[in-house]
Amino acid sequence: MSNQIPYQQKVKVPEPTLRRLPWYLSNVRLMKKRGEQYVSSTQLSKETNIDSSQIAKDLSYVNISGKTRVGYEVDALISVLEDFLGFTRMHKAYLFGVGSLGGALIRDTGLTHFGLEIVGGFDVNPKLVGKKINGIPIYHTDDFIEKMKDSDVNIGVLTVPIEIAQDIADYMVKGGVQAIWNFTPFRIRVPENIVVQNTSLYAHLAVMFNRLNFNK
Ligand SMILES: NC(=O)c1ccc[n+]([C@@H]2O[C@H](COP(=O)([O-])OP(=O)(O)OC[C@H]3O[C@@H](n4cnc5c(N)ncnc54)[C@H](O)[C@@H]3O)[C@@H](O)[C@H]2O)c1
């Protein structure tokens, strides 16, 4: 039933729930590895340290029902979560800025387990252009618009120096990307219909340092 509207598009799921669901998925996958067949929200609560009523509420957005006492069937929960989160459909992306961070993201095979496949990188460094990293080709930035014409890529990953973040974001949009995963600290401005996800490892680091000092 390929023309059916995915469940997640019918209900606007709160962002915190969307951030917790992949976490549940990783833990349920771990339980499967341990050979468990059923998982309850109480068990998941122990693994994730999230309140079991919160877990039950989060899972109520997902089209699955648990059995009294035993909980959710592990295999079913994994496949429903993967499907709901869009991890079963591979989303293709181009990455701009194959430097220290961009290169690491291109090398990260784990992204495909979460539905993201980086199919090409763009850079201006002659030492990189024309090379491949883990089989993924690196093109010159100037070739992007042409490459977009015969591709099914709709996501751009932004790992360029902060000074050119906005220019490259504009360029990605011009080429036709519909979503930008922005790792630069620059708050890029895009047209309303473009999805932007800002991600910073350092923001989490600041929280850790602050809590560390607090515990002293
Ligand atoms: N969100 C995070 O947690 C996080 C972590 C590390 C870095 N960053 C950010 O990511 C960005 C990259 O950081 P880095 O340490 O990898 O820097 P880097 O200097 O190692 O890499 C930047 C790359 O961009 C390339 N580049 C320059 N102009 C370009 C263009 N016009 N088109 C395409 N590529 C171009 C460079 O050649 C280089 O390969 C910075 O904005 C940095 O602040 C964010």
The ligand as an SDF file (V2000), in Angstrom:
LIG
                    3D

 44 48  0  0  0  0  0  0  0  0999 V2000
   27.9690   20.7690   15.3740 N   0  0  0  0  0  0  0  0  0  0  0  0
   29.0750   20.3180   15.8980 C   0  0  0  0  0  0  0  0  0  0  0  0
   29.0500   19.6600   16.9040 O   0  0  0  0  0  0  0  0  0  0  0  0
   30.3710   20.6340   15.2160 C   0  0  0  0  0  0  0  0  0  0  0  0
   31.5300   19.9120   15.4840 C   0  0  0  0  0  0  0  0  0  0  0  0
   32.6850   20.2370   14.7500 C   0  0  0  0  0  0  0  0  0  0  0  0
   32.6490   21.2430   13.8030 C   0  0  0  0  0  0  0  0  0  0  0  0
   31.5070   21.9320   13.5810 N   0  0  0  0  0  0  0  0  0  0  0  0
   31.3840   22.9620   12.5440 C   0  0  0  0  0  0  0  0  0  0  0  0
   31.4860   22.2800   11.2990 O   0  0  0  0  0  0  0  0  0  0  0  0
   32.1340   23.1100   10.3640 C   0  0  0  0  0  0  0  0  0  0  0  0
   33.3630   22.3760    9.8250 C   0  0  0  0  0  0  0  0  0  0  0  0
   34.2850   22.1550   10.8710 O   0  0  0  0  0  0  0  0  0  0  0  0
   35.6050   21.2870   10.6260 P   0  0  0  0  0  0  0  0  0  0  0  0
   36.3160   21.2280   11.9030 O   0  0  0  0  0  0  0  0  0  0  0  0
   35.2360   20.0160    9.9310 O   0  0  0  0  0  0  0  0  0  0  0  0
   36.4000   22.2620    9.6180 O   0  0  0  0  0  0  0  0  0  0  0  0
   37.4260   21.8650    8.4780 P   0  0  0  0  0  0  0  0  0  0  0  0
   38.1790   23.1070    8.1870 O   0  0  0  0  0  0  0  0  0  0  0  0
   38.1840   20.6280    8.8640 O   0  0  0  0  0  0  0  0  0  0  0  0
   36.5010   21.4850    7.2420 O   0  0  0  0  0  0  0  0  0  0  0  0
   35.8160   22.4200    6.4490 C   0  0  0  0  0  0  0  0  0  0  0  0
   35.8160   21.8950    5.0260 C   0  0  0  0  0  0  0  0  0  0  0  0
   35.0070   22.7500    4.2390 O   0  0  0  0  0  0  0  0  0  0  0  0
   35.6210   22.8710    2.9820 C   0  0  0  0  0  0  0  0  0  0  0  0
   35.1350   24.0260    2.2430 N   0  0  0  0  0  0  0  0  0  0  0  0
   35.5940   25.3140    2.2440 C   0  0  0  0  0  0  0  0  0  0  0  0
   34.8990   26.0380    1.3500 N   0  0  0  0  0  0  0  0  0  0  0  0
   33.9900   25.1970    0.7840 C   0  0  0  0  0  0  0  0  0  0  0  0
   32.9830   25.3380   -0.2130 C   0  0  0  0  0  0  0  0  0  0  0  0
   32.7590   26.5170   -0.8240 N   0  0  0  0  0  0  0  0  0  0  0  0
   32.2490   24.2590   -0.5770 N   0  0  0  0  0  0  0  0  0  0  0  0
   32.4470   23.0520    0.0410 C   0  0  0  0  0  0  0  0  0  0  0  0
   33.4040   22.8550    0.9740 N   0  0  0  0  0  0  0  0  0  0  0  0
   34.1410   23.9130    1.3460 C   0  0  0  0  0  0  0  0  0  0  0  0
   37.1080   22.9250    3.3190 C   0  0  0  0  0  0  0  0  0  0  0  0
   37.9160   22.6510    2.1790 O   0  0  0  0  0  0  0  0  0  0  0  0
   37.2090   21.8480    4.3870 C   0  0  0  0  0  0  0  0  0  0  0  0
   37.4450   20.5620    3.8030 O   0  0  0  0  0  0  0  0  0  0  0  0
   32.4500   24.4160   11.0790 C   0  0  0  0  0  0  0  0  0  0  0  0
   31.4290   25.3340   10.8080 O   0  0  0  0  0  0  0  0  0  0  0  0
   32.4560   24.0060   12.5410 C   0  0  0  0  0  0  0  0  0  0  0  0
   32.1410   25.0930   13.3960 O   0  0  0  0  0  0  0  0  0  0  0  0
   30.3830   21.6320   14.2740 C   0  0  0  0  0  0  0  0  0  0  0  0
  1  2  1  0
  2  3  2  0
  2  4  1  0
  4  5  1  0
  4 44  2  0
  5  6  2  0
  6  7  1  0
  7  8  2  0
  8  9  1  0
  8 44  1  0
  9 10  1  0
  9 42  1  0
 10 11  1  0
 11 12  1  0
 11 40  1  0
 12 13  1  0
 13 14  1  0
 14 15  2  0
 14 16  1  0
 14 17  1  0
 17 18  1  0
 18 19  2  0
 18 20  1  0
 18 21  1  0
 21 22  1  0
 22 23  1  0
 23 24  1  0
 23 38  1  0
 24 25  1  0
 25 26  1  0
 25 36  1  0
 26 27  1  0
 26 35  1  0
 27 28  2  0
 28 29  1  0
 29 30  1  0
 29 35  2  0
 30 31  1  0
 30 32  2  0
 32 33  1  0
 33 34  2  0
 34 35  1  0
 36 37  1  0
 36 38  1  0
 38 39  1  0
 40 41  1  0
 40 42  1  0
 42 43  1  0
M  CHG  2   8   1  16  -1
M  END
$$$$
